[in-house]
Amino acid sequence: MKTISLTVPDFFELNEKETKLLIASRLYEQGKLSLGEGAELSGVSKRTFIELLGHYDVSVFNYSVQELKGDIENA
């Protein structure tokens, strides 16, 4: 795993855990991480990561409109 060091202004008032959650939730939202990978990056369980995604307005269901239409047609 790669280590990244960030310097952020004090007024952001972000701790390391919150920063990891922000990054993991955004990467999950973009489809660059799976739920398991996001949880691992965040240092929480998969279940906790799923619950925390809601706090960042990220849907657990990461499907495109085309994928949803295809699923409806196949049902």
PyMOL commands that set and color helices and strands:
alter all, ss='L'
color gray80, all
select helices_A, chain A and resi 10-12+16-29+35-42+46-55+65-74
alter helices_A, ss='H'
color red, helices_A
deselect
rebuild
show_as cartoon
